[in-house]
Amino acid sequence: MVYVAWLTLIAAGIGTSIIVFLWALKNGQFADQGRARYLPLGEEVPLRPVDVSKRLPREVYALIIIIALGILSIVSTLTLTIYWLGR
């Protein structure tokens, strides 16, 4: 029964990886591989000024939620494992 929690964590990780990969394909992250090959050899691009607005972008909130869910799943897996081993 201990394996159920670990298998659930693995399945959630694989599912998340597939979702992120499909998102990257949909948004064209892999569209220009010829250009990406030479990016490390190019000149430094000047950085744009940072927008110092008081409101965080949606991506930051999404990242915080994803990190919180990951930590919650790991903690719940460890808790269930310790519980089942103690029985």
PDB file of N, CA, C and O in Angstrom, chain B, residues numbered from 101:
ATOM      1  N   MET B 101       0.815  -1.197   0.000  1.00  0.00           N
ATOM      2  CA  MET B 101       0.000   0.000   0.000  1.00  0.00           C
ATOM      3  C   MET B 101       0.857   1.259   0.000  1.00  0.00           C
ATOM      4  O   MET B 101       0.385   2.329  -0.384  1.00  0.00           O
ATOM      5  N   VAL B 102       2.104   1.142   0.424  1.00  0.00           N
ATOM      6  CA  VAL B 102       2.994   2.303   0.436  1.00  0.00           C
ATOM      7  C   VAL B 102       3.269   2.779  -0.985  1.00  0.00           C
ATOM      8  O   VAL B 102       3.478   3.968  -1.223  1.00  0.00           O
ATOM      9  N   TYR B 103       3.266   1.846  -1.915  1.00  0.00           N
ATOM     10  CA  TYR B 103       3.617   2.187  -3.290  1.00  0.00           C
ATOM     11  C   TYR B 103       2.573   3.052  -3.980  1.00  0.00           C
ATOM     12  O   TYR B 103       2.888   3.732  -4.956  1.00  0.00           O
ATOM     13  N   VAL B 104       1.342   3.040  -3.495  1.00  0.00           N
ATOM     14  CA  VAL B 104       0.274   3.808  -4.137  1.00  0.00           C
ATOM     15  C   VAL B 104       0.593   5.301  -4.109  1.00  0.00           C
ATOM     16  O   VAL B 104       0.404   5.994  -5.109  1.00  0.00           O
ATOM     17  N   ALA B 105       1.071   5.793  -2.980  1.00  0.00           N
ATOM     18  CA  ALA B 105       1.398   7.220  -2.880  1.00  0.00           C
ATOM     19  C   ALA B 105       2.548   7.583  -3.814  1.00  0.00           C
ATOM     20  O   ALA B 105       2.508   8.623  -4.471  1.00  0.00           O
ATOM     21  N   TRP B 106       3.562   6.742  -3.876  1.00  0.00           N
ATOM     22  CA  TRP B 106       4.701   7.033  -4.750  1.00  0.00           C
ATOM     23  C   TRP B 106       4.308   6.929  -6.224  1.00  0.00           C
ATOM     24  O   TRP B 106       4.746   7.740  -7.040  1.00  0.00           O
ATOM     25  N   LEU B 107       3.491   5.946  -6.566  1.00  0.00           N
ATOM     26  CA  LEU B 107       3.036   5.834  -7.950  1.00  0.00           C
ATOM     27  C   LEU B 107       2.162   7.020  -8.342  1.00  0.00           C
ATOM     28  O   LEU B 107       2.212   7.476  -9.484  1.00  0.00           O
ATOM     29  N   THR B 108       1.366   7.517  -7.409  1.00  0.00           N
ATOM     30  CA  THR B 108       0.553   8.706  -7.672  1.00  0.00           C
ATOM     31  C   THR B 108       1.440   9.920  -7.913  1.00  0.00           C
ATOM     32  O   THR B 108       1.172  10.719  -8.810  1.00  0.00           O
ATOM     33  N   LEU B 109       2.497  10.060  -7.114  1.00  0.00           N
ATOM     34  CA  LEU B 109       3.426  11.173  -7.300  1.00  0.00           C
ATOM     35  C   LEU B 109       4.130  11.078  -8.653  1.00  0.00           C
ATOM     36  O   LEU B 109       4.294  12.088  -9.337  1.00  0.00           O
ATOM     37  N   ILE B 110       4.542   9.883  -9.039  1.00  0.00           N
ATOM     38  CA  ILE B 110       5.199   9.692 -10.342  1.00  0.00           C
ATOM     39  C   ILE B 110       4.221   9.999 -11.474  1.00  0.00           C
ATOM     40  O   ILE B 110       4.582  10.668 -12.442  1.00  0.00           O
ATOM     41  N   ALA B 111       2.983   9.513 -11.355  1.00  0.00           N
ATOM     42  CA  ALA B 111       1.978   9.770 -12.390  1.00  0.00           C
ATOM     43  C   ALA B 111       1.680  11.263 -12.511  1.00  0.00           C
ATOM     44  O   ALA B 111       1.511  11.776 -13.617  1.00  0.00           O
ATOM     45  N   ALA B 112       1.617  11.959 -11.376  1.00  0.00           N
ATOM     46  CA  ALA B 112       1.377  13.403 -11.419  1.00  0.00           C
ATOM     47  C   ALA B 112       2.546  14.120 -12.082  1.00  0.00           C
ATOM     48  O   ALA B 112       2.336  15.066 -12.842  1.00  0.00           O
ATOM     49  N   GLY B 113       3.763  13.689 -11.809  1.00  0.00           N
ATOM     50  CA  GLY B 113       4.933  14.307 -12.432  1.00  0.00           C
ATOM     51  C   GLY B 113       4.977  14.080 -13.930  1.00  0.00           C
ATOM     52  O   GLY B 113       5.276  14.996 -14.697  1.00  0.00           O
ATOM     53  N   ILE B 114       4.681  12.868 -14.343  1.00  0.00           N
ATOM     54  CA  ILE B 114       4.672  12.568 -15.778  1.00  0.00           C
ATOM     55  C   ILE B 114       3.547  13.326 -16.471  1.00  0.00           C
ATOM     56  O   ILE B 114       3.739  13.864 -17.561  1.00  0.00           O
ATOM     57  N   GLY B 115       2.376  13.370 -15.846  1.00  0.00           N
ATOM     58  CA  GLY B 115       1.255  14.114 -16.429  1.00  0.00           C
ATOM     59  C   GLY B 115       1.566  15.591 -16.575  1.00  0.00           C
ATOM     60  O   GLY B 115       1.256  16.199 -17.599  1.00  0.00           O
ATOM     61  N   THR B 116       2.182  16.170 -15.546  1.00  0.00           N
ATOM     62  CA  THR B 116       2.567  17.578 -15.614  1.00  0.00           C
ATOM     63  C   THR B 116       3.592  17.812 -16.710  1.00  0.00           C
ATOM     64  O   THR B 116       3.511  18.804 -17.435  1.00  0.00           O
ATOM     65  N   SER B 117       4.553  16.909 -16.837  1.00  0.00           N
ATOM     66  CA  SER B 117       5.572  17.046 -17.880  1.00  0.00           C
ATOM     67  C   SER B 117       4.957  17.005 -19.274  1.00  0.00           C
ATOM     68  O   SER B 117       5.351  17.773 -20.152  1.00  0.00           O
ATOM     69  N   ILE B 118       4.010  16.125 -19.474  1.00  0.00           N
ATOM     70  CA  ILE B 118       3.349  16.030 -20.781  1.00  0.00           C
ATOM     71  C   ILE B 118       2.554  17.296 -21.073  1.00  0.00           C
ATOM     72  O   ILE B 118       2.578  17.794 -22.199  1.00  0.00           O
ATOM     73  N   ILE B 119       1.851  17.822 -20.077  1.00  0.00           N
ATOM     74  CA  ILE B 119       1.070  19.049 -20.266  1.00  0.00           C
ATOM     75  C   ILE B 119       1.980  20.218 -20.616  1.00  0.00           C
ATOM     76  O   ILE B 119       1.668  20.999 -21.515  1.00  0.00           O
ATOM     77  N   VAL B 120       3.102  20.345 -19.914  1.00  0.00           N
ATOM     78  CA  VAL B 120       4.036  21.444 -20.191  1.00  0.00           C
ATOM     79  C   VAL B 120       4.659  21.278 -21.576  1.00  0.00           C
ATOM     80  O   VAL B 120       4.835  22.266 -22.290  1.00  0.00           O
ATOM     81  N   PHE B 121       4.992  20.055 -21.965  1.00  0.00           N
ATOM     82  CA  PHE B 121       5.562  19.822 -23.286  1.00  0.00           C
ATOM     83  C   PHE B 121       4.573  20.184 -24.389  1.00  0.00           C
ATOM     84  O   PHE B 121       4.944  20.812 -25.381  1.00  0.00           O
ATOM     85  N   LEU B 122       3.314  19.788 -24.214  1.00  0.00           N
ATOM     86  CA  LEU B 122       2.302  20.129 -25.216  1.00  0.00           C
ATOM     87  C   LEU B 122       2.064  21.636 -25.276  1.00  0.00           C
ATOM     88  O   LEU B 122       1.838  22.185 -26.355  1.00  0.00           O
ATOM     89  N   TRP B 123       2.114  22.303 -24.128  1.00  0.00           N
ATOM     90  CA  TRP B 123       1.990  23.763 -24.119  1.00  0.00           C
ATOM     91  C   TRP B 123       3.133  24.398 -24.903  1.00  0.00           C
ATOM     92  O   TRP B 123       2.918  25.336 -25.670  1.00  0.00           O
ATOM     93  N   ALA B 124       4.351  23.887 -24.711  1.00  0.00           N
ATOM     94  CA  ALA B 124       5.511  24.432 -25.416  1.00  0.00           C
ATOM     95  C   ALA B 124       5.383  24.215 -26.914  1.00  0.00           C
ATOM     96  O   ALA B 124       5.721  25.106 -27.693  1.00  0.00           O
ATOM     97  N   LEU B 125       4.907  23.061 -27.332  1.00  0.00           N
ATOM     98  CA  LEU B 125       4.699  22.818 -28.767  1.00  0.00           C
ATOM     99  C   LEU B 125       3.657  23.768 -29.340  1.00  0.00           C
ATOM    100  O   LEU B 125       3.838  24.315 -30.428  1.00  0.00           O
ATOM    101  N   LYS B 126       2.568  23.962 -28.606  1.00  0.00           N
ATOM    102  CA  LYS B 126       1.477  24.825 -29.077  1.00  0.00           C
ATOM    103  C   LYS B 126       1.928  26.274 -29.217  1.00  0.00           C
ATOM    104  O   LYS B 126       1.512  26.966 -30.146  1.00  0.00           O
ATOM    105  N   ASN B 127       2.782  26.741 -28.294  1.00  0.00           N
ATOM    106  CA  ASN B 127       3.225  28.133 -28.317  1.00  0.00           C
ATOM    107  C   ASN B 127       4.476  28.358 -29.153  1.00  0.00           C
ATOM    108  O   ASN B 127       5.012  29.467 -29.160  1.00  0.00           O
ATOM    109  N   GLY B 128       4.953  27.343 -29.852  1.00  0.00           N
ATOM    110  CA  GLY B 128       6.074  27.518 -30.770  1.00  0.00           C
ATOM    111  C   GLY B 128       7.433  27.638 -30.107  1.00  0.00           C
ATOM    112  O   GLY B 128       8.321  28.300 -30.643  1.00  0.00           O
ATOM    113  N   GLN B 129       7.614  27.018 -28.960  1.00  0.00           N
ATOM    114  CA  GLN B 129       8.895  27.100 -28.265  1.00  0.00           C
ATOM    115  C   GLN B 129      10.000  26.382 -29.027  1.00  0.00           C
ATOM    116  O   GLN B 129      11.175  26.704 -28.850  1.00  0.00           O
ATOM    117  N   PHE B 130       9.648  25.414 -29.870  1.00  0.00           N
ATOM    118  CA  PHE B 130      10.634  24.643 -30.613  1.00  0.00           C
ATOM    119  C   PHE B 130      10.613  24.974 -32.105  1.00  0.00           C
ATOM    120  O   PHE B 130      11.107  24.193 -32.918  1.00  0.00           O
ATOM    121  N   ALA B 131      10.054  26.106 -32.464  1.00  0.00           N
ATOM    122  CA  ALA B 131       9.829  26.422 -33.870  1.00  0.00           C
ATOM    123  C   ALA B 131      11.112  26.749 -34.635  1.00  0.00           C
ATOM    124  O   ALA B 131      11.249  26.351 -35.792  1.00  0.00           O
ATOM    125  N   ASP B 132      12.039  27.453 -34.026  1.00  0.00           N
ATOM    126  CA  ASP B 132      13.216  27.918 -34.753  1.00  0.00           C
ATOM    127  C   ASP B 132      14.484  27.304 -34.164  1.00  0.00           C
ATOM    128  O   ASP B 132      15.256  27.990 -33.494  1.00  0.00           O
ATOM    129  N   GLN B 133      14.696  26.012 -34.415  1.00  0.00           N
ATOM    130  CA  GLN B 133      15.849  25.321 -33.857  1.00  0.00           C
ATOM    131  C   GLN B 133      17.156  25.776 -34.492  1.00  0.00           C
ATOM    132  O   GLN B 133      18.202  25.727 -33.846  1.00  0.00           O
ATOM    133  N   GLY B 134      17.116  26.217 -35.744  1.00  0.00           N
ATOM    134  CA  GLY B 134      18.329  26.698 -36.393  1.00  0.00           C
ATOM    135  C   GLY B 134      18.882  27.941 -35.708  1.00  0.00           C
ATOM    136  O   GLY B 134      20.093  28.058 -35.519  1.00  0.00           O
ATOM    137  N   ARG B 135      18.024  28.851 -35.343  1.00  0.00           N
ATOM    138  CA  ARG B 135      18.449  30.067 -34.648  1.00  0.00           C
ATOM    139  C   ARG B 135      18.889  29.753 -33.218  1.00  0.00           C
ATOM    140  O   ARG B 135      19.873  30.311 -32.732  1.00  0.00           O
ATOM    141  N   ALA B 136      18.167  28.869 -32.554  1.00  0.00           N
ATOM    142  CA  ALA B 136      18.475  28.542 -31.167  1.00  0.00           C
ATOM    143  C   ALA B 136      19.844  27.893 -31.029  1.00  0.00           C
ATOM    144  O   ALA B 136      20.481  27.998 -29.981  1.00  0.00           O
ATOM    145  N   ARG B 137      20.291  27.234 -32.066  1.00  0.00           N
ATOM    146  CA  ARG B 137      21.596  26.567 -32.033  1.00  0.00           C
ATOM    147  C   ARG B 137      22.729  27.560 -31.855  1.00  0.00           C
ATOM    148  O   ARG B 137      23.745  27.240 -31.239  1.00  0.00           O
ATOM    149  N   TYR B 138      22.563  28.774 -32.394  1.00  0.00           N
ATOM    150  CA  TYR B 138      23.650  29.755 -32.371  1.00  0.00           C
ATOM    151  C   TYR B 138      23.474  30.842 -31.311  1.00  0.00           C
ATOM    152  O   TYR B 138      24.315  31.737 -31.224  1.00  0.00           O
ATOM    153  N   LEU B 139      22.442  30.798 -30.527  1.00  0.00           N
ATOM    154  CA  LEU B 139      22.214  31.823 -29.503  1.00  0.00           C
ATOM    155  C   LEU B 139      23.360  31.941 -28.497  1.00  0.00           C
ATOM    156  O   LEU B 139      23.719  33.068 -28.155  1.00  0.00           O
ATOM    157  N   PRO B 140      23.954  30.862 -28.003  1.00  0.00           N
ATOM    158  CA  PRO B 140      25.053  31.027 -27.046  1.00  0.00           C
ATOM    159  C   PRO B 140      26.293  31.676 -27.648  1.00  0.00           C
ATOM    160  O   PRO B 140      27.129  32.206 -26.916  1.00  0.00           O
ATOM    161  N   LEU B 141      26.423  31.642 -28.968  1.00  0.00           N
ATOM    162  CA  LEU B 141      27.604  32.200 -29.615  1.00  0.00           C
ATOM    163  C   LEU B 141      27.444  33.669 -29.985  1.00  0.00           C
ATOM    164  O   LEU B 141      28.419  34.324 -30.354  1.00  0.00           O
ATOM    165  N   GLY B 142      26.248  34.182 -29.894  1.00  0.00           N
ATOM    166  CA  GLY B 142      25.976  35.553 -30.290  1.00  0.00           C
ATOM    167  C   GLY B 142      26.405  36.574 -29.259  1.00  0.00           C
ATOM    168  O   GLY B 142      26.868  36.239 -28.168  1.00  0.00           O
ATOM    169  N   GLU B 143      26.236  37.837 -29.639  1.00  0.00           N
ATOM    170  CA  GLU B 143      26.573  38.922 -28.731  1.00  0.00           C
ATOM    171  C   GLU B 143      25.510  39.046 -27.645  1.00  0.00           C
ATOM    172  O   GLU B 143      24.382  38.579 -27.796  1.00  0.00           O
ATOM    173  N   GLU B 144      25.899  39.681 -26.555  1.00  0.00           N
ATOM    174  CA  GLU B 144      24.953  39.907 -25.469  1.00  0.00           C
ATOM    175  C   GLU B 144      23.881  40.892 -25.921  1.00  0.00           C
ATOM    176  O   GLU B 144      24.178  41.919 -26.532  1.00  0.00           O
ATOM    177  N   VAL B 145      22.669  40.572 -25.618  1.00  0.00           N
ATOM    178  CA  VAL B 145      21.550  41.441 -25.942  1.00  0.00           C
ATOM    179  C   VAL B 145      21.347  42.390 -24.766  1.00  0.00           C
ATOM    180  O   VAL B 145      21.285  41.943 -23.621  1.00  0.00           O
ATOM    181  N   PRO B 146      21.243  43.688 -25.027  1.00  0.00           N
ATOM    182  CA  PRO B 146      21.015  44.601 -23.903  1.00  0.00           C
ATOM    183  C   PRO B 146      19.673  44.303 -23.231  1.00  0.00           C
ATOM    184  O   PRO B 146      18.670  44.057 -23.900  1.00  0.00           O
ATOM    185  N   LEU B 147      19.677  44.331 -21.921  1.00  0.00           N
ATOM    186  CA  LEU B 147      18.464  44.045 -21.176  1.00  0.00           C
ATOM    187  C   LEU B 147      17.495  45.211 -21.239  1.00  0.00           C
ATOM    188  O   LEU B 147      17.895  46.375 -21.226  1.00  0.00           O
ATOM    189  N   ARG B 148      16.219  44.881 -21.308  1.00  0.00           N
ATOM    190  CA  ARG B 148      15.199  45.913 -21.294  1.00  0.00           C
ATOM    191  C   ARG B 148      15.015  46.406 -19.865  1.00  0.00           C
ATOM    192  O   ARG B 148      15.258  45.662 -18.915  1.00  0.00           O
ATOM    193  N   PRO B 149      14.596  47.627 -19.712  1.00  0.00           N
ATOM    194  CA  PRO B 149      14.320  48.098 -18.350  1.00  0.00           C
ATOM    195  C   PRO B 149      13.187  47.284 -17.722  1.00  0.00           C
ATOM    196  O   PRO B 149      12.219  46.927 -18.394  1.00  0.00           O
ATOM    197  N   VAL B 150      13.318  47.007 -16.467  1.00  0.00           N
ATOM    198  CA  VAL B 150      12.332  46.202 -15.758  1.00  0.00           C
ATOM    199  C   VAL B 150      11.135  47.066 -15.388  1.00  0.00           C
ATOM    200  O   VAL B 150      11.282  48.165 -14.855  1.00  0.00           O
ATOM    201  N   ASP B 151       9.958  46.550 -15.679  1.00  0.00           N
ATOM    202  CA  ASP B 151       8.725  47.243 -15.317  1.00  0.00           C
ATOM    203  C   ASP B 151       8.476  47.018 -13.826  1.00  0.00           C
ATOM    204  O   ASP B 151       8.272  45.887 -13.387  1.00  0.00           O
ATOM    205  N   VAL B 152       8.496  48.081 -13.072  1.00  0.00           N
ATOM    206  CA  VAL B 152       8.343  47.972 -11.624  1.00  0.00           C
ATOM    207  C   VAL B 152       6.903  48.311 -11.245  1.00  0.00           C
ATOM    208  O   VAL B 152       6.643  49.297 -10.556  1.00  0.00           O
ATOM    209  N   SER B 153       5.992  47.490 -11.700  1.00  0.00           N
ATOM    210  CA  SER B 153       4.599  47.717 -11.337  1.00  0.00           C
ATOM    211  C   SER B 153       4.291  46.984 -10.038  1.00  0.00           C
ATOM    212  O   SER B 153       4.989  46.044  -9.657  1.00  0.00           O
ATOM    213  N   LYS B 154       3.252  47.423  -9.377  1.00  0.00           N
ATOM    214  CA  LYS B 154       2.902  46.839  -8.085  1.00  0.00           C
ATOM    215  C   LYS B 154       2.225  45.492  -8.245  1.00  0.00           C
ATOM    216  O   LYS B 154       2.242  44.689  -7.312  1.00  0.00           O
ATOM    217  N   ARG B 155       1.644  45.224  -9.367  1.00  0.00           N
ATOM    218  CA  ARG B 155       0.914  43.978  -9.591  1.00  0.00           C
ATOM    219  C   ARG B 155       1.818  42.967 -10.295  1.00  0.00           C
ATOM    220  O   ARG B 155       2.476  43.288 -11.284  1.00  0.00           O
ATOM    221  N   LEU B 156       1.840  41.749  -9.770  1.00  0.00           N
ATOM    222  CA  LEU B 156       2.632  40.687 -10.375  1.00  0.00           C
ATOM    223  C   LEU B 156       1.900  40.112 -11.581  1.00  0.00           C
ATOM    224  O   LEU B 156       0.669  40.087 -11.599  1.00  0.00           O
ATOM    225  N   PRO B 157       2.633  39.651 -12.586  1.00  0.00           N
ATOM    226  CA  PRO B 157       1.964  39.040 -13.743  1.00  0.00           C
ATOM    227  C   PRO B 157       1.318  37.700 -13.367  1.00  0.00           C
ATOM    228  O   PRO B 157       1.647  37.092 -12.349  1.00  0.00           O
ATOM    229  N   ARG B 158       0.402  37.272 -14.213  1.00  0.00           N
ATOM    230  CA  ARG B 158      -0.319  36.022 -13.970  1.00  0.00           C
ATOM    231  C   ARG B 158       0.620  34.828 -13.901  1.00  0.00           C
ATOM    232  O   ARG B 158       0.365  33.874 -13.166  1.00  0.00           O
ATOM    233  N   GLU B 159       1.707  34.879 -14.665  1.00  0.00           N
ATOM    234  CA  GLU B 159       2.638  33.760 -14.686  1.00  0.00           C
ATOM    235  C   GLU B 159       3.262  33.511 -13.315  1.00  0.00           C
ATOM    236  O   GLU B 159       3.527  32.367 -12.946  1.00  0.00           O
ATOM    237  N   VAL B 160       3.492  34.583 -12.568  1.00  0.00           N
ATOM    238  CA  VAL B 160       4.082  34.433 -11.233  1.00  0.00           C
ATOM    239  C   VAL B 160       3.102  33.721 -10.311  1.00  0.00           C
ATOM    240  O   VAL B 160       3.500  32.843  -9.545  1.00  0.00           O
ATOM    241  N   TYR B 161       1.836  34.085 -10.375  1.00  0.00           N
ATOM    242  CA  TYR B 161       0.830  33.419  -9.556  1.00  0.00           C
ATOM    243  C   TYR B 161       0.691  31.950  -9.959  1.00  0.00           C
ATOM    244  O   TYR B 161       0.554  31.078  -9.100  1.00  0.00           O
ATOM    245  N   ALA B 162       0.726  31.679 -11.258  1.00  0.00           N
ATOM    246  CA  ALA B 162       0.635  30.290 -11.720  1.00  0.00           C
ATOM    247  C   ALA B 162       1.840  29.486 -11.236  1.00  0.00           C
ATOM    248  O   ALA B 162       1.691  28.334 -10.828  1.00  0.00           O
ATOM    249  N   LEU B 163       3.020  30.079 -11.277  1.00  0.00           N
ATOM    250  CA  LEU B 163       4.216  29.393 -10.812  1.00  0.00           C
ATOM    251  C   LEU B 163       4.156  29.113  -9.316  1.00  0.00           C
ATOM    252  O   LEU B 163       4.570  28.043  -8.869  1.00  0.00           O
ATOM    253  N   ILE B 164       3.649  30.056  -8.544  1.00  0.00           N
ATOM    254  CA  ILE B 164       3.508  29.852  -7.096  1.00  0.00           C
ATOM    255  C   ILE B 164       2.535  28.711  -6.816  1.00  0.00           C
ATOM    256  O   ILE B 164       2.777  27.891  -5.930  1.00  0.00           O
ATOM    257  N   ILE B 165       1.440  28.654  -7.566  1.00  0.00           N
ATOM    258  CA  ILE B 165       0.469  27.577  -7.372  1.00  0.00           C
ATOM    259  C   ILE B 165       1.076  26.225  -7.742  1.00  0.00           C
ATOM    260  O   ILE B 165       0.863  25.239  -7.036  1.00  0.00           O
ATOM    261  N   ILE B 166       1.828  26.171  -8.838  1.00  0.00           N
ATOM    262  CA  ILE B 166       2.457  24.917  -9.261  1.00  0.00           C
ATOM    263  C   ILE B 166       3.474  24.448  -8.218  1.00  0.00           C
ATOM    264  O   ILE B 166       3.526  23.263  -7.888  1.00  0.00           O
ATOM    265  N   ILE B 167       4.269  25.361  -7.708  1.00  0.00           N
ATOM    266  CA  ILE B 167       5.254  25.001  -6.685  1.00  0.00           C
ATOM    267  C   ILE B 167       4.560  24.516  -5.417  1.00  0.00           C
ATOM    268  O   ILE B 167       4.987  23.534  -4.812  1.00  0.00           O
ATOM    269  N   ALA B 168       3.493  25.200  -5.014  1.00  0.00           N
ATOM    270  CA  ALA B 168       2.754  24.795  -3.818  1.00  0.00           C
ATOM    271  C   ALA B 168       2.139  23.410  -3.986  1.00  0.00           C
ATOM    272  O   ALA B 168       2.165  22.606  -3.054  1.00  0.00           O
ATOM    273  N   LEU B 169       1.587  23.125  -5.161  1.00  0.00           N
ATOM    274  CA  LEU B 169       1.025  21.802  -5.412  1.00  0.00           C
ATOM    275  C   LEU B 169       2.103  20.723  -5.398  1.00  0.00           C
ATOM    276  O   LEU B 169       1.873  19.623  -4.896  1.00  0.00           O
ATOM    277  N   GLY B 170       3.268  21.030  -5.941  1.00  0.00           N
ATOM    278  CA  GLY B 170       4.370  20.069  -5.919  1.00  0.00           C
ATOM    279  C   GLY B 170       4.828  19.763  -4.511  1.00  0.00           C
ATOM    280  O   GLY B 170       5.035  18.604  -4.153  1.00  0.00           O
ATOM    281  N   ILE B 171       4.987  20.810  -3.711  1.00  0.00           N
ATOM    282  CA  ILE B 171       5.402  20.603  -2.317  1.00  0.00           C
ATOM    283  C   ILE B 171       4.325  19.830  -1.558  1.00  0.00           C
ATOM    284  O   ILE B 171       4.643  18.941  -0.768  1.00  0.00           O
ATOM    285  N   LEU B 172       3.068  20.159  -1.789  1.00  0.00           N
ATOM    286  CA  LEU B 172       1.968  19.457  -1.124  1.00  0.00           C
ATOM    287  C   LEU B 172       1.943  17.980  -1.500  1.00  0.00           C
ATOM    288  O   LEU B 172       1.705  17.129  -0.643  1.00  0.00           O
ATOM    289  N   SER B 173       2.182  17.667  -2.761  1.00  0.00           N
ATOM    290  CA  SER B 173       2.169  16.262  -3.173  1.00  0.00           C
ATOM    291  C   SER B 173       3.333  15.487  -2.571  1.00  0.00           C
ATOM    292  O   SER B 173       3.168  14.330  -2.183  1.00  0.00           O
ATOM    293  N   ILE B 174       4.503  16.103  -2.487  1.00  0.00           N
ATOM    294  CA  ILE B 174       5.650  15.425  -1.884  1.00  0.00           C
ATOM    295  C   ILE B 174       5.421  15.208  -0.391  1.00  0.00           C
ATOM    296  O   ILE B 174       5.702  14.129   0.131  1.00  0.00           O
ATOM    297  N   VAL B 175       4.916  16.223   0.291  1.00  0.00           N
ATOM    298  CA  VAL B 175       4.658  16.093   1.736  1.00  0.00           C
ATOM    299  C   VAL B 175       3.583  15.037   1.997  1.00  0.00           C
ATOM    300  O   VAL B 175       3.710  14.245   2.931  1.00  0.00           O
ATOM    301  N   SER B 176       2.536  15.018   1.189  1.00  0.00           N
ATOM    302  CA  SER B 176       1.486  14.016   1.394  1.00  0.00           C
ATOM    303  C   SER B 176       2.001  12.610   1.103  1.00  0.00           C
ATOM    304  O   SER B 176       1.619  11.660   1.786  1.00  0.00           O
ATOM    305  N   THR B 177       2.861  12.465   0.099  1.00  0.00           N
ATOM    306  CA  THR B 177       3.449  11.158  -0.199  1.00  0.00           C
ATOM    307  C   THR B 177       4.321  10.679   0.955  1.00  0.00           C
ATOM    308  O   THR B 177       4.229   9.523   1.366  1.00  0.00           O
ATOM    309  N   LEU B 178       5.160  11.559   1.474  1.00  0.00           N
ATOM    310  CA  LEU B 178       5.998  11.177   2.606  1.00  0.00           C
ATOM    311  C   LEU B 178       5.167  10.869   3.844  1.00  0.00           C
ATOM    312  O   LEU B 178       5.474   9.929   4.578  1.00  0.00           O
ATOM    313  N   THR B 179       4.123  11.646   4.082  1.00  0.00           N
ATOM    314  CA  THR B 179       3.254  11.400   5.235  1.00  0.00           C
ATOM    315  C   THR B 179       2.564  10.050   5.124  1.00  0.00           C
ATOM    316  O   THR B 179       2.513   9.297   6.096  1.00  0.00           O
ATOM    317  N   LEU B 180       2.031   9.737   3.947  1.00  0.00           N
ATOM    318  CA  LEU B 180       1.376   8.446   3.759  1.00  0.00           C
ATOM    319  C   LEU B 180       2.372   7.295   3.898  1.00  0.00           C
ATOM    320  O   LEU B 180       2.040   6.252   4.461  1.00  0.00           O
ATOM    321  N   THR B 181       3.577   7.479   3.392  1.00  0.00           N
ATOM    322  CA  THR B 181       4.596   6.432   3.514  1.00  0.00           C
ATOM    323  C   THR B 181       4.950   6.186   4.979  1.00  0.00           C
ATOM    324  O   THR B 181       5.024   5.037   5.416  1.00  0.00           O
ATOM    325  N   ILE B 182       5.166   7.246   5.728  1.00  0.00           N
ATOM    326  CA  ILE B 182       5.489   7.096   7.151  1.00  0.00           C
ATOM    327  C   ILE B 182       4.312   6.464   7.889  1.00  0.00           C
ATOM    328  O   ILE B 182       4.517   5.628   8.769  1.00  0.00           O
ATOM    329  N   TYR B 183       3.099   6.843   7.547  1.00  0.00           N
ATOM    330  CA  TYR B 183       1.910   6.276   8.188  1.00  0.00           C
ATOM    331  C   TYR B 183       1.819   4.775   7.919  1.00  0.00           C
ATOM    332  O   TYR B 183       1.588   3.993   8.841  1.00  0.00           O
ATOM    333  N   TRP B 184       2.002   4.368   6.651  1.00  0.00           N
ATOM    334  CA  TRP B 184       1.862   2.952   6.300  1.00  0.00           C
ATOM    335  C   TRP B 184       3.006   2.114   6.840  1.00  0.00           C
ATOM    336  O   TRP B 184       2.811   0.937   7.145  1.00  0.00           O
ATOM    337  N   LEU B 185       4.188   2.685   6.964  1.00  0.00           N
ATOM    338  CA  LEU B 185       5.305   1.932   7.511  1.00  0.00           C
ATOM    339  C   LEU B 185       5.161   1.753   9.026  1.00  0.00           C
ATOM    340  O   LEU B 185       5.672   0.783   9.586  1.00  0.00           O
ATOM    341  N   GLY B 186       4.477   2.671   9.678  1.00  0.00           N
ATOM    342  CA  GLY B 186       4.284   2.595  11.112  1.00  0.00           C
ATOM    343  C   GLY B 186       3.216   1.603  11.525  1.00  0.00           C
ATOM    344  O   GLY B 186       3.118   1.268  12.706  1.00  0.00           O
ATOM    345  N   ARG B 187       2.428   1.132  10.605  1.00  0.00           N
ATOM    346  CA  ARG B 187       1.336   0.196  10.937  1.00  0.00           C
ATOM    347  C   ARG B 187       1.839  -1.183  11.139  1.00  0.00           C
ATOM    348  O   ARG B 187       1.057  -2.090  11.423  1.00  0.00           O
TER     349      ARG B 187
END
